[in-house]
Amino acid sequence: MSVVNIAVVTPVYKVCNHVLGVLKGIGTEVAKICAVADYCPDHPGNFVLANSADLRVVMLRH
């Protein structure tokens, strides 16, 4: 039996109102969550890092 690692990649642009709910909805079968932050005026990348306790979340800044 082979091991499968699943990752989710999601943009985080102007999503501060609902991004934490989306991240919490990602199931345990996912090993890594890559959140991609562009230069959004709302700074959702900082928001996610400050408010998400999910250790699977990795912030990628573009």
HTML snippet that shows the backbone in 3Dmol.js (N, CA, C, O; Angstrom):
<script src="https://3Dmol.org/build/3Dmol-min.js"></script>
<div id="view" style="width:600px;height:400px;position:relative"></div>
<script>
const pdb = `
ATOM      1  N   MET A   1       0.845  -1.176   0.000  1.00  0.00           N
ATOM      2  CA  MET A   1       0.000   0.000   0.000  1.00  0.00           C
ATOM      3  C   MET A   1       0.892   1.242   0.000  1.00  0.00           C
ATOM      4  O   MET A   1       1.842   1.327   0.778  1.00  0.00           O
ATOM      5  N   SER A   2       0.589   2.192  -0.863  1.00  0.00           N
ATOM      6  CA  SER A   2       1.384   3.410  -0.938  1.00  0.00           C
ATOM      7  C   SER A   2       0.728   4.512  -0.114  1.00  0.00           C
ATOM      8  O   SER A   2      -0.484   4.524   0.098  1.00  0.00           O
ATOM      9  N   VAL A   3       1.563   5.431   0.339  1.00  0.00           N
ATOM     10  CA  VAL A   3       1.096   6.571   1.121  1.00  0.00           C
ATOM     11  C   VAL A   3       0.834   7.725   0.169  1.00  0.00           C
ATOM     12  O   VAL A   3       1.657   8.019  -0.698  1.00  0.00           O
ATOM     13  N   VAL A   4      -0.294   8.369   0.325  1.00  0.00           N
ATOM     14  CA  VAL A   4      -0.651   9.504  -0.514  1.00  0.00           C
ATOM     15  C   VAL A   4      -0.684  10.747   0.368  1.00  0.00           C
ATOM     16  O   VAL A   4      -1.375  10.781   1.386  1.00  0.00           O
ATOM     17  N   ASN A   5       0.067  11.762  -0.032  1.00  0.00           N
ATOM     18  CA  ASN A   5       0.027  13.050   0.656  1.00  0.00           C
ATOM     19  C   ASN A   5      -0.802  14.002  -0.181  1.00  0.00           C
ATOM     20  O   ASN A   5      -0.557  14.181  -1.374  1.00  0.00           O
ATOM     21  N   ILE A   6      -1.778  14.607   0.456  1.00  0.00           N
ATOM     22  CA  ILE A   6      -2.662  15.534  -0.234  1.00  0.00           C
ATOM     23  C   ILE A   6      -2.395  16.934   0.281  1.00  0.00           C
ATOM     24  O   ILE A   6      -2.274  17.159   1.485  1.00  0.00           O
ATOM     25  N   ALA A   7      -2.306  17.870  -0.650  1.00  0.00           N
ATOM     26  CA  ALA A   7      -2.139  19.279  -0.300  1.00  0.00           C
ATOM     27  C   ALA A   7      -3.247  20.089  -0.957  1.00  0.00           C
ATOM     28  O   ALA A   7      -3.730  19.742  -2.035  1.00  0.00           O
ATOM     29  N   VAL A   8      -3.638  21.154  -0.305  1.00  0.00           N
ATOM     30  CA  VAL A   8      -4.617  22.093  -0.848  1.00  0.00           C
ATOM     31  C   VAL A   8      -3.901  23.421  -1.027  1.00  0.00           C
ATOM     32  O   VAL A   8      -3.198  23.885  -0.129  1.00  0.00           O
ATOM     33  N   VAL A   9      -4.084  24.028  -2.192  1.00  0.00           N
ATOM     34  CA  VAL A   9      -3.539  25.358  -2.464  1.00  0.00           C
ATOM     35  C   VAL A   9      -4.719  26.291  -2.665  1.00  0.00           C
ATOM     36  O   VAL A   9      -5.595  26.025  -3.487  1.00  0.00           O
ATOM     37  N   THR A  10      -4.743  27.383  -1.917  1.00  0.00           N
ATOM     38  CA  THR A  10      -5.856  28.327  -2.033  1.00  0.00           C
ATOM     39  C   THR A  10      -5.352  29.764  -2.012  1.00  0.00           C
ATOM     40  O   THR A  10      -4.481  30.105  -1.212  1.00  0.00           O
ATOM     41  N   PRO A  11      -5.891  30.601  -2.880  1.00  0.00           N
ATOM     42  CA  PRO A  11      -5.540  32.021  -2.817  1.00  0.00           C
ATOM     43  C   PRO A  11      -6.238  32.661  -1.616  1.00  0.00           C
ATOM     44  O   PRO A  11      -7.337  32.257  -1.238  1.00  0.00           O
ATOM     45  N   VAL A  12      -5.603  33.640  -1.036  1.00  0.00           N
ATOM     46  CA  VAL A  12      -6.222  34.398   0.063  1.00  0.00           C
ATOM     47  C   VAL A  12      -6.157  35.883  -0.287  1.00  0.00           C
ATOM     48  O   VAL A  12      -5.280  36.606   0.186  1.00  0.00           O
ATOM     49  N   TYR A  13      -7.079  36.319  -1.106  1.00  0.00           N
ATOM     50  CA  TYR A  13      -7.155  37.707  -1.539  1.00  0.00           C
ATOM     51  C   TYR A  13      -8.544  38.229  -1.209  1.00  0.00           C
ATOM     52  O   TYR A  13      -9.544  37.735  -1.731  1.00  0.00           O
ATOM     53  N   LYS A  14      -8.600  39.224  -0.346  1.00  0.00           N
ATOM     54  CA  LYS A  14      -9.869  39.815   0.107  1.00  0.00           C
ATOM     55  C   LYS A  14     -10.819  38.756   0.662  1.00  0.00           C
ATOM     56  O   LYS A  14     -11.970  38.654   0.237  1.00  0.00           O
ATOM     57  N   VAL A  15     -10.323  37.971   1.616  1.00  0.00           N
ATOM     58  CA  VAL A  15     -11.108  36.873   2.171  1.00  0.00           C
ATOM     59  C   VAL A  15     -11.164  36.859   3.697  1.00  0.00           C
ATOM     60  O   VAL A  15     -11.579  35.863   4.290  1.00  0.00           O
ATOM     61  N   CYS A  16     -10.757  37.935   4.325  1.00  0.00           N
ATOM     62  CA  CYS A  16     -10.669  37.938   5.793  1.00  0.00           C
ATOM     63  C   CYS A  16     -11.983  37.566   6.468  1.00  0.00           C
ATOM     64  O   CYS A  16     -11.971  37.005   7.564  1.00  0.00           O
ATOM     65  N   ASN A  17     -13.113  37.867   5.839  1.00  0.00           N
ATOM     66  CA  ASN A  17     -14.402  37.587   6.465  1.00  0.00           C
ATOM     67  C   ASN A  17     -14.736  36.100   6.531  1.00  0.00           C
ATOM     68  O   ASN A  17     -15.545  35.694   7.365  1.00  0.00           O
ATOM     69  N   HIS A  18     -14.134  35.281   5.675  1.00  0.00           N
ATOM     70  CA  HIS A  18     -14.523  33.875   5.654  1.00  0.00           C
ATOM     71  C   HIS A  18     -13.386  32.876   5.517  1.00  0.00           C
ATOM     72  O   HIS A  18     -13.644  31.673   5.475  1.00  0.00           O
ATOM     73  N   VAL A  19     -12.159  33.319   5.446  1.00  0.00           N
ATOM     74  CA  VAL A  19     -11.049  32.399   5.193  1.00  0.00           C
ATOM     75  C   VAL A  19     -10.848  31.398   6.329  1.00  0.00           C
ATOM     76  O   VAL A  19     -10.506  30.245   6.066  1.00  0.00           O
ATOM     77  N   LEU A  20     -11.046  31.798   7.561  1.00  0.00           N
ATOM     78  CA  LEU A  20     -10.828  30.862   8.665  1.00  0.00           C
ATOM     79  C   LEU A  20     -11.837  29.719   8.626  1.00  0.00           C
ATOM     80  O   LEU A  20     -11.499  28.578   8.940  1.00  0.00           O
ATOM     81  N   GLY A  21     -13.066  30.022   8.245  1.00  0.00           N
ATOM     82  CA  GLY A  21     -14.079  28.975   8.099  1.00  0.00           C
ATOM     83  C   GLY A  21     -13.738  28.004   6.989  1.00  0.00           C
ATOM     84  O   GLY A  21     -13.953  26.799   7.118  1.00  0.00           O
ATOM     85  N   VAL A  22     -13.207  28.531   5.900  1.00  0.00           N
ATOM     86  CA  VAL A  22     -12.792  27.674   4.785  1.00  0.00           C
ATOM     87  C   VAL A  22     -11.659  26.754   5.226  1.00  0.00           C
ATOM     88  O   VAL A  22     -11.691  25.554   4.951  1.00  0.00           O
ATOM     89  N   LEU A  23     -10.662  27.307   5.905  1.00  0.00           N
ATOM     90  CA  LEU A  23      -9.531  26.497   6.355  1.00  0.00           C
ATOM     91  C   LEU A  23      -9.977  25.436   7.353  1.00  0.00           C
ATOM     92  O   LEU A  23      -9.498  24.303   7.302  1.00  0.00           O
ATOM     93  N   LYS A  24     -10.892  25.786   8.263  1.00  0.00           N
ATOM     94  CA  LYS A  24     -11.391  24.818   9.246  1.00  0.00           C
ATOM     95  C   LYS A  24     -12.176  23.701   8.584  1.00  0.00           C
ATOM     96  O   LYS A  24     -12.264  22.601   9.129  1.00  0.00           O
ATOM     97  N   GLY A  25     -12.744  23.963   7.428  1.00  0.00           N
ATOM     98  CA  GLY A  25     -13.527  22.962   6.722  1.00  0.00           C
ATOM     99  C   GLY A  25     -12.703  21.952   5.948  1.00  0.00           C
ATOM    100  O   GLY A  25     -13.250  20.981   5.425  1.00  0.00           O
ATOM    101  N   ILE A  26     -11.417  22.160   5.866  1.00  0.00           N
ATOM    102  CA  ILE A  26     -10.542  21.231   5.140  1.00  0.00           C
ATOM    103  C   ILE A  26     -10.278  20.029   6.037  1.00  0.00           C
ATOM    104  O   ILE A  26      -9.809  20.170   7.166  1.00  0.00           O
ATOM    105  N   GLY A  27     -10.582  18.859   5.524  1.00  0.00           N
ATOM    106  CA  GLY A  27     -10.531  17.632   6.314  1.00  0.00           C
ATOM    107  C   GLY A  27      -9.138  17.159   6.676  1.00  0.00           C
ATOM    108  O   GLY A  27      -8.129  17.659   6.178  1.00  0.00           O
ATOM    109  N   THR A  28      -9.122  16.175   7.562  1.00  0.00           N
ATOM    110  CA  THR A  28      -7.865  15.639   8.081  1.00  0.00           C
ATOM    111  C   THR A  28      -7.091  14.816   7.059  1.00  0.00           C
ATOM    112  O   THR A  28      -5.924  14.490   7.279  1.00  0.00           O
ATOM    113  N   GLU A  29      -7.735  14.479   5.939  1.00  0.00           N
ATOM    114  CA  GLU A  29      -7.009  13.741   4.893  1.00  0.00           C
ATOM    115  C   GLU A  29      -5.997  14.625   4.167  1.00  0.00           C
ATOM    116  O   GLU A  29      -5.153  14.122   3.424  1.00  0.00           O
ATOM    117  N   VAL A  30      -6.079  15.927   4.377  1.00  0.00           N
ATOM    118  CA  VAL A  30      -5.155  16.882   3.762  1.00  0.00           C
ATOM    119  C   VAL A  30      -3.961  17.082   4.693  1.00  0.00           C
ATOM    120  O   VAL A  30      -4.127  17.392   5.873  1.00  0.00           O
ATOM    121  N   ALA A  31      -2.758  16.902   4.152  1.00  0.00           N
ATOM    122  CA  ALA A  31      -1.537  16.998   4.949  1.00  0.00           C
ATOM    123  C   ALA A  31      -0.984  18.422   5.016  1.00  0.00           C
ATOM    124  O   ALA A  31      -0.343  18.778   6.005  1.00  0.00           O
ATOM    125  N   LYS A  32      -1.214  19.234   4.001  1.00  0.00           N
ATOM    126  CA  LYS A  32      -0.636  20.579   3.938  1.00  0.00           C
ATOM    127  C   LYS A  32      -1.619  21.512   3.270  1.00  0.00           C
ATOM    128  O   LYS A  32      -2.261  21.148   2.285  1.00  0.00           O
ATOM    129  N   ILE A  33      -1.740  22.726   3.810  1.00  0.00           N
ATOM    130  CA  ILE A  33      -2.586  23.760   3.227  1.00  0.00           C
ATOM    131  C   ILE A  33      -1.678  24.929   2.867  1.00  0.00           C
ATOM    132  O   ILE A  33      -1.089  25.556   3.747  1.00  0.00           O
ATOM    133  N   CYS A  34      -1.566  25.216   1.594  1.00  0.00           N
ATOM    134  CA  CYS A  34      -0.735  26.319   1.121  1.00  0.00           C
ATOM    135  C   CYS A  34      -1.653  27.489   0.787  1.00  0.00           C
ATOM    136  O   CYS A  34      -2.432  27.423  -0.164  1.00  0.00           O
ATOM    137  N   ALA A  35      -1.561  28.539   1.558  1.00  0.00           N
ATOM    138  CA  ALA A  35      -2.349  29.741   1.325  1.00  0.00           C
ATOM    139  C   ALA A  35      -1.462  30.733   0.585  1.00  0.00           C
ATOM    140  O   ALA A  35      -0.374  31.068   1.053  1.00  0.00           O
ATOM    141  N   VAL A  36      -1.921  31.198  -0.557  1.00  0.00           N
ATOM    142  CA  VAL A  36      -1.125  32.090  -1.399  1.00  0.00           C
ATOM    143  C   VAL A  36      -1.664  33.513  -1.244  1.00  0.00           C
ATOM    144  O   VAL A  36      -2.807  33.798  -1.600  1.00  0.00           O
ATOM    145  N   ALA A  37      -0.827  34.394  -0.711  1.00  0.00           N
ATOM    146  CA  ALA A  37      -1.227  35.778  -0.468  1.00  0.00           C
ATOM    147  C   ALA A  37      -0.534  36.701  -1.466  1.00  0.00           C
ATOM    148  O   ALA A  37       0.694  36.752  -1.536  1.00  0.00           O
ATOM    149  N   ASP A  38      -1.340  37.429  -2.236  1.00  0.00           N
ATOM    150  CA  ASP A  38      -0.816  38.494  -3.066  1.00  0.00           C
ATOM    151  C   ASP A  38      -0.846  39.775  -2.235  1.00  0.00           C
ATOM    152  O   ASP A  38      -1.170  39.739  -1.047  1.00  0.00           O
ATOM    153  N   TYR A  39      -0.524  40.859  -2.830  1.00  0.00           N
ATOM    154  CA  TYR A  39      -0.480  42.127  -2.110  1.00  0.00           C
ATOM    155  C   TYR A  39      -1.876  42.720  -1.982  1.00  0.00           C
ATOM    156  O   TYR A  39      -2.193  43.728  -2.613  1.00  0.00           O
ATOM    157  N   CYS A  40      -2.701  42.091  -1.165  1.00  0.00           N
ATOM    158  CA  CYS A  40      -4.064  42.523  -0.935  1.00  0.00           C
ATOM    159  C   CYS A  40      -4.073  43.621   0.129  1.00  0.00           C
ATOM    160  O   CYS A  40      -3.345  43.519   1.117  1.00  0.00           O
ATOM    161  N   PRO A  41      -4.879  44.664  -0.051  1.00  0.00           N
ATOM    162  CA  PRO A  41      -4.922  45.746   0.936  1.00  0.00           C
ATOM    163  C   PRO A  41      -5.460  45.301   2.295  1.00  0.00           C
ATOM    164  O   PRO A  41      -5.224  45.979   3.295  1.00  0.00           O
ATOM    165  N   ASP A  42      -6.177  44.179   2.353  1.00  0.00           N
ATOM    166  CA  ASP A  42      -6.717  43.676   3.624  1.00  0.00           C
ATOM    167  C   ASP A  42      -5.692  42.860   4.419  1.00  0.00           C
ATOM    168  O   ASP A  42      -5.940  42.534   5.580  1.00  0.00           O
ATOM    169  N   HIS A  43      -4.575  42.533   3.830  1.00  0.00           N
ATOM    170  CA  HIS A  43      -3.507  41.737   4.453  1.00  0.00           C
ATOM    171  C   HIS A  43      -4.019  40.408   4.999  1.00  0.00           C
ATOM    172  O   HIS A  43      -3.796  40.097   6.169  1.00  0.00           O
ATOM    173  N   PRO A  44      -4.701  39.620   4.170  1.00  0.00           N
ATOM    174  CA  PRO A  44      -5.238  38.350   4.661  1.00  0.00           C
ATOM    175  C   PRO A  44      -4.156  37.351   5.068  1.00  0.00           C
ATOM    176  O   PRO A  44      -4.402  36.482   5.904  1.00  0.00           O
ATOM    177  N   GLY A  45      -2.971  37.465   4.490  1.00  0.00           N
ATOM    178  CA  GLY A  45      -1.883  36.571   4.889  1.00  0.00           C
ATOM    179  C   GLY A  45      -1.534  36.751   6.348  1.00  0.00           C
ATOM    180  O   GLY A  45      -1.394  35.773   7.083  1.00  0.00           O
ATOM    181  N   ASN A  46      -1.393  37.992   6.773  1.00  0.00           N
ATOM    182  CA  ASN A  46      -1.118  38.276   8.181  1.00  0.00           C
ATOM    183  C   ASN A  46      -2.282  37.835   9.058  1.00  0.00           C
ATOM    184  O   ASN A  46      -2.076  37.311  10.153  1.00  0.00           O
ATOM    185  N   PHE A  47      -3.509  38.048   8.577  1.00  0.00           N
ATOM    186  CA  PHE A  47      -4.703  37.665   9.315  1.00  0.00           C
ATOM    187  C   PHE A  47      -4.736  36.157   9.556  1.00  0.00           C
ATOM    188  O   PHE A  47      -5.009  35.705  10.668  1.00  0.00           O
ATOM    189  N   VAL A  48      -4.458  35.389   8.513  1.00  0.00           N
ATOM    190  CA  VAL A  48      -4.459  33.931   8.641  1.00  0.00           C
ATOM    191  C   VAL A  48      -3.395  33.476   9.622  1.00  0.00           C
ATOM    192  O   VAL A  48      -3.667  32.652  10.496  1.00  0.00           O
ATOM    193  N   LEU A  49      -2.199  33.997   9.488  1.00  0.00           N
ATOM    194  CA  LEU A  49      -1.115  33.588  10.379  1.00  0.00           C
ATOM    195  C   LEU A  49      -1.415  33.945  11.833  1.00  0.00           C
ATOM    196  O   LEU A  49      -1.038  33.198  12.736  1.00  0.00           O
ATOM    197  N   ALA A  50      -2.075  35.056  12.073  1.00  0.00           N
ATOM    198  CA  ALA A  50      -2.372  35.493  13.437  1.00  0.00           C
ATOM    199  C   ALA A  50      -3.570  34.753  14.042  1.00  0.00           C
ATOM    200  O   ALA A  50      -3.687  34.663  15.264  1.00  0.00           O
ATOM    201  N   ASN A  51      -4.455  34.226  13.199  1.00  0.00           N
ATOM    202  CA  ASN A  51      -5.715  33.690  13.721  1.00  0.00           C
ATOM    203  C   ASN A  51      -5.957  32.209  13.471  1.00  0.00           C
ATOM    204  O   ASN A  51      -6.939  31.662  13.974  1.00  0.00           O
ATOM    205  N   SER A  52      -5.115  31.558  12.728  1.00  0.00           N
ATOM    206  CA  SER A  52      -5.292  30.128  12.473  1.00  0.00           C
ATOM    207  C   SER A  52      -4.293  29.337  13.308  1.00  0.00           C
ATOM    208  O   SER A  52      -3.089  29.594  13.278  1.00  0.00           O
ATOM    209  N   ALA A  53      -4.812  28.379  14.045  1.00  0.00           N
ATOM    210  CA  ALA A  53      -3.954  27.516  14.860  1.00  0.00           C
ATOM    211  C   ALA A  53      -3.612  26.217  14.127  1.00  0.00           C
ATOM    212  O   ALA A  53      -2.948  25.344  14.688  1.00  0.00           O
ATOM    213  N   ASP A  54      -4.060  26.087  12.884  1.00  0.00           N
ATOM    214  CA  ASP A  54      -3.845  24.870  12.107  1.00  0.00           C
ATOM    215  C   ASP A  54      -2.377  24.798  11.662  1.00  0.00           C
ATOM    216  O   ASP A  54      -1.911  25.634  10.889  1.00  0.00           O
ATOM    217  N   LEU A  55      -1.678  23.814  12.149  1.00  0.00           N
ATOM    218  CA  LEU A  55      -0.250  23.678  11.840  1.00  0.00           C
ATOM    219  C   LEU A  55       0.019  23.258  10.408  1.00  0.00           C
ATOM    220  O   LEU A  55       1.164  23.288   9.958  1.00  0.00           O
ATOM    221  N   ARG A  56      -1.021  22.865   9.689  1.00  0.00           N
ATOM    222  CA  ARG A  56      -0.846  22.481   8.283  1.00  0.00           C
ATOM    223  C   ARG A  56      -0.747  23.686   7.360  1.00  0.00           C
ATOM    224  O   ARG A  56      -0.325  23.550   6.212  1.00  0.00           O
ATOM    225  N   VAL A  57      -1.128  24.853   7.841  1.00  0.00           N
ATOM    226  CA  VAL A  57      -1.174  26.052   6.998  1.00  0.00           C
ATOM    227  C   VAL A  57       0.222  26.622   6.812  1.00  0.00           C
ATOM    228  O   VAL A  57       0.939  26.896   7.774  1.00  0.00           O
ATOM    229  N   VAL A  58       0.585  26.791   5.551  1.00  0.00           N
ATOM    230  CA  VAL A  58       1.835  27.442   5.153  1.00  0.00           C
ATOM    231  C   VAL A  58       1.455  28.642   4.306  1.00  0.00           C
ATOM    232  O   VAL A  58       0.669  28.510   3.369  1.00  0.00           O
ATOM    233  N   MET A  59       2.000  29.814   4.618  1.00  0.00           N
ATOM    234  CA  MET A  59       1.694  31.034   3.880  1.00  0.00           C
ATOM    235  C   MET A  59       2.760  31.256   2.816  1.00  0.00           C
ATOM    236  O   MET A  59       3.952  31.324   3.116  1.00  0.00           O
ATOM    237  N   LEU A  60       2.318  31.365   1.581  1.00  0.00           N
ATOM    238  CA  LEU A  60       3.205  31.697   0.471  1.00  0.00           C
ATOM    239  C   LEU A  60       2.856  33.102   0.021  1.00  0.00           C
ATOM    240  O   LEU A  60       1.705  33.385  -0.310  1.00  0.00           O
ATOM    241  N   ARG A  61       3.827  33.964   0.007  1.00  0.00           N
ATOM    242  CA  ARG A  61       3.578  35.363  -0.383  1.00  0.00           C
ATOM    243  C   ARG A  61       4.121  35.606  -1.788  1.00  0.00           C
ATOM    244  O   ARG A  61       5.257  35.250  -2.103  1.00  0.00           O
ATOM    245  N   HIS A  62       3.293  36.214  -2.613  1.00  0.00           N
ATOM    246  CA  HIS A  62       3.677  36.466  -3.991  1.00  0.00           C
ATOM    247  C   HIS A  62       3.946  37.939  -4.154  1.00  0.00           C
ATOM    248  O   HIS A  62       4.288  38.386  -5.249  1.00  0.00           O
TER     249      HIS A  62
END
`;
const viewer = $3Dmol.createViewer("view");
viewer.addModel(pdb, "pdb");
viewer.setStyle({}, {cartoon: {color: "spectrum"}});
viewer.zoomTo();
viewer.render();
</script>
